[in-house]
Amino acid sequence: MVIYFIIIENTTIERMSVMQLASILKADGHEVRIGFHDRLGLDGLRAAIDAFPPRVVAYSVMTSEYARVASLNRELKESHDFLAVLGGPHPTFFPQCVKDDGVDALCRGEGDTALPEFCKRLEAGGEYWITPNFTVKYKGEIHENPLGPLITDLDSLPFPDRGAMYAAEPSLRENEKKMFFSSRGCPYSCTYCFNNQYNEIHKGLGPVVRIRSPESMIDEIVQEKIVHP
């Protein structure tokens, strides 16, 4: 199946979540591309979708971006037929945005297993609307599904697909600073931080803090230096 990730703007920082999901989806046999709205513009995104018709258009959305993402998605849906899936911080903490025009589904929390499962069910004609971690509009009803367990073994995940990100935004490849995640989760409960609520909604779903092995980190850094010197 074809999946097209759209990022609203280039902040000079690689979107790790999108690269991670791209590598997982490719490992499942899907075709994945990434497009930046601030590079391509509306007409460029429409042309890209024409050339590479996706079944799913996915957006990773921070709250500060949501209004622009929602507007862009509505404009794209005027001319193209796809399922719009939103993930990231905003849908995780504000799932009511699934009610907005043009939004078909939300992926809340970690999407490493949830998004591939959603795509698998969708491609097979299965009940994608009851996928864990997803809130889905289907036939006039909203299906709010429970969150699944957190990923415990970060070493089991493929390395982020930086090639797809650099193809979409070459300037990121030229940046001498690269980002690597060695862990996930925060052990603290600072009330001013989103992690407090994030940990609460994932309570009982696995350890909050998870750490990659040194060997895995070294392997990813070495691979990046070889593939994108």
PAFIRO-268615 format. One record per residue (C-alpha): residue number from 0; residue in one letter; z, x, y. Coordinates in Angstrom, 1 decimal. Example, Ala and Ser with C-alpha at 12.3 -4.5 7.8 and 13.67 -1.06 7.14 Angstrom:
<dovexs>
seq type w u v
0 a 7.8 12.3 -4.5;
1 s 7.1 13.7 -1.1;
</dovexs>
This chain:
<dovexs>
seq type w u v
0 m 0.0 0.0 0.0;
1 v -0.6 1.1 3.6;
2 i 2.4 1.5 5.9;
3 y 2.0 2.5 9.5;
4 f 5.0 3.7 11.5;
5 i 4.9 3.2 15.2;
6 i 7.1 5.2 17.6;
7 i 7.3 3.9 21.1;
8 e 7.6 7.3 22.8;
9 n 7.8 11.0 22.2;
10 t 11.2 12.3 23.2;
11 t 10.3 15.9 22.1;
12 i 12.6 15.5 19.1;
13 e 11.3 14.7 15.6;
14 r 12.3 11.3 14.3;
15 m 14.0 12.4 11.2;
16 s 14.4 8.9 9.8;
17 v 10.7 8.2 10.0;
18 m 9.8 11.5 8.4;
19 q 12.3 11.0 5.6;
20 l 11.0 7.5 4.9;
21 a 7.4 8.7 5.0;
22 s 8.0 11.3 2.3;
23 i 9.8 8.8 0.1;
24 l 7.1 6.2 0.4;
25 k 4.4 8.8 -0.3;
26 a 6.2 9.8 -3.4;
27 d 6.0 6.2 -4.5;
28 g 2.2 6.3 -4.0;
29 h 1.9 4.5 -0.7;
30 e -0.4 5.7 2.2;
31 v 1.6 6.4 5.3;
32 r 0.7 7.3 8.8;
33 i 2.5 7.6 12.1;
34 g 1.4 6.6 15.6;
35 f 3.0 7.2 19.0;
36 h 2.5 4.5 21.6;
37 d 2.8 6.8 24.6;
38 r 0.0 9.0 23.2;
39 l -2.4 6.3 21.9;
40 g -1.6 3.4 24.1;
41 l -2.2 -0.2 23.0;
42 d -5.9 0.1 22.6;
43 g -5.5 3.4 20.6;
44 l -3.0 1.7 18.3;
45 r -5.3 -1.2 17.7;
46 a -8.1 1.2 16.9;
47 a -5.8 3.1 14.5;
48 i -4.9 -0.2 12.8;
49 d -8.5 -1.2 12.5;
50 a -9.3 2.2 10.9;
51 f -6.3 2.2 8.6;
52 p -5.3 -1.5 8.0;
53 p -1.6 -1.6 7.1;
54 r 0.2 -4.2 5.1;
55 v 3.4 -3.2 6.9;
56 v 3.9 -1.9 10.5;
57 a 7.3 -0.3 10.7;
58 y 9.3 0.6 13.8;
59 s 12.5 2.7 14.1;
60 v 14.2 1.2 17.0;
61 m 17.1 2.3 19.3;
62 t 18.5 -0.4 21.5;
63 s 17.1 1.2 24.7;
64 e 13.6 0.8 23.1;
65 y 13.9 -2.7 21.7;
66 a 12.3 -4.7 24.6;
67 r 9.3 -2.4 24.7;
68 v 8.9 -2.4 20.9;
69 a 9.2 -6.2 20.7;
70 s 6.6 -6.6 23.4;
71 l 4.2 -4.1 21.8;
72 n 4.6 -5.7 18.4;
73 r 3.7 -9.1 19.8;
74 e 0.6 -7.7 21.4;
75 l -0.5 -6.0 18.2;
76 k 0.1 -9.2 16.2;
77 e -2.3 -11.1 18.5;
78 s -5.2 -9.2 17.0;
79 h -4.0 -8.0 13.6;
80 d -2.3 -9.4 10.5;
81 f 0.7 -7.4 9.2;
82 l 4.4 -7.6 8.4;
83 a 6.5 -6.2 11.2;
84 v 9.5 -4.4 9.8;
85 l 12.2 -3.1 12.2;
86 g 14.8 -0.5 11.2;
87 g 17.2 1.9 12.9;
88 p 20.2 1.3 15.1;
89 h 19.2 -1.8 17.0;
90 p 18.4 -4.0 13.9;
91 t 21.5 -2.6 12.1;
92 f 23.9 -3.7 14.8;
93 f 22.0 -6.7 16.3;
94 p 20.3 -8.4 13.3;
95 q 19.9 -11.6 15.3;
96 c 16.7 -10.0 16.7;
97 v 15.0 -11.1 13.5;
98 k 14.7 -14.5 15.3;
99 d 12.4 -13.1 18.0;
100 d 8.7 -13.8 17.9;
101 g 6.6 -11.4 15.9;
102 v 9.6 -9.9 14.0;
103 d 9.2 -10.5 10.2;
104 a 11.9 -8.4 8.7;
105 l 14.8 -6.0 9.5;
106 c 16.1 -3.1 7.5;
107 r 19.8 -2.5 8.2;
108 g 21.6 0.7 7.5;
109 e 20.0 3.3 5.4;
110 g 16.4 2.6 4.3;
111 d 15.9 5.4 1.7;
112 t 16.0 3.0 -1.2;
113 a 15.7 -0.3 0.6;
114 l 12.3 0.1 2.3;
115 p 10.6 1.5 -0.9;
116 e 12.0 -1.5 -2.8;
117 f 10.9 -3.9 -0.2;
118 c 7.3 -2.4 -0.3;
119 k 7.3 -2.4 -4.1;
120 r 8.2 -6.1 -4.2;
121 l 5.7 -7.0 -1.5;
122 e 2.9 -5.1 -3.1;
123 a 3.6 -6.7 -6.5;
124 g 3.9 -10.2 -5.0;
125 g 7.6 -10.3 -5.8;
126 e 10.5 -11.7 -3.9;
127 y 10.6 -9.2 -1.1;
128 w 12.6 -11.5 1.1;
129 i 15.8 -10.9 -1.1;
130 t 15.7 -7.1 -0.9;
131 p 19.1 -5.6 -0.3;
132 n 19.7 -4.3 3.3;
133 f 16.9 -6.6 4.5;
134 t 17.0 -9.7 6.8;
135 v 13.7 -11.5 6.4;
136 k 12.0 -14.5 7.9;
137 y 10.2 -16.3 5.0;
138 k 8.6 -19.7 5.1;
139 g 10.7 -20.9 8.0;
140 e 14.0 -19.6 6.7;
141 i 16.0 -16.4 7.4;
142 h 17.3 -14.6 4.4;
143 e 20.3 -12.3 5.1;
144 n 20.8 -10.0 2.2;
145 p 23.9 -7.8 1.6;
146 l 23.8 -4.1 2.2;
147 g 23.3 -1.9 -0.8;
148 p 25.2 1.3 -1.7;
149 l 24.9 4.4 0.5;
150 i 22.9 7.3 -0.8;
151 t 25.4 9.7 -2.4;
152 d 23.2 12.6 -3.5;
153 l 21.3 13.8 -0.4;
154 d 19.7 16.6 -2.5;
155 s 17.9 13.9 -4.5;
156 l 15.8 13.0 -1.5;
157 p 12.4 14.7 -0.8;
158 f 12.2 16.8 2.3;
159 p 11.1 14.9 5.5;
160 d 7.3 14.7 5.9;
161 r 6.9 16.8 9.1;
162 g 3.1 17.0 8.5;
163 a 2.7 13.3 9.2;
164 m 4.8 13.6 12.3;
165 y 2.9 16.6 13.6;
166 a -0.5 14.9 12.9;
167 a 0.7 12.0 15.1;
168 e 2.1 14.2 17.9;
169 p 0.9 17.8 17.7;
170 s 3.2 18.9 20.5;
171 l 6.2 18.5 18.2;
172 r 4.8 21.2 15.9;
173 e 4.6 23.6 18.8;
174 n 8.3 23.1 19.7;
175 e 10.1 26.3 18.6;
176 k 13.3 24.3 17.9;
177 k 13.3 22.3 14.6;
178 m 15.9 19.8 13.5;
179 f 17.5 19.8 10.0;
180 f 20.2 17.4 8.8;
181 s 22.8 18.9 6.5;
182 s 24.9 15.8 6.1;
183 r 25.3 12.1 6.9;
184 g 28.2 10.1 8.1;
185 c 31.2 10.6 10.3;
186 p 34.9 10.6 9.0;
187 y 36.3 9.5 12.3;
188 s 36.9 6.0 13.8;
189 c 36.4 6.6 17.5;
190 t 36.3 3.1 19.0;
191 y 33.7 4.0 21.7;
192 c 31.2 5.3 19.0;
193 f 28.8 3.3 16.9;
194 n 30.1 5.1 13.8;
195 n 33.2 3.0 13.9;
196 q 31.2 -0.2 13.4;
197 y 28.7 1.5 11.1;
198 n 31.5 2.6 8.7;
199 e 33.0 -0.9 8.8;
200 i 29.8 -2.7 7.7;
201 h 29.4 -0.1 4.9;
202 k 33.0 -0.3 3.8;
203 g 33.2 -0.1 0.0;
204 l 29.6 0.9 -0.4;
205 g 30.2 4.6 -1.1;
206 p 31.5 7.7 0.6;
207 v 30.8 7.7 4.3;
208 v 30.4 11.5 4.6;
209 r 27.8 13.1 2.3;
210 i 26.8 16.8 2.4;
211 r 23.7 18.5 1.2;
212 s 24.0 21.7 -0.9;
213 p 23.3 25.1 0.8;
214 e 20.5 25.6 -1.6;
215 s 18.7 22.4 -0.5;
216 m 19.1 23.3 3.1;
217 i 17.7 26.8 2.6;
218 d 14.8 25.5 0.6;
219 e 13.8 23.0 3.3;
220 i 14.0 25.7 6.1;
221 v 12.0 28.1 4.1;
222 q 9.4 25.5 3.3;
223 e 9.1 24.6 6.9;
224 k 8.5 28.2 7.9;
225 i 5.8 28.6 5.3;
226 v 4.0 25.2 5.8;
227 h 4.3 25.1 9.6;
228 p 4.8 28.7 10.8;
</dovexs>
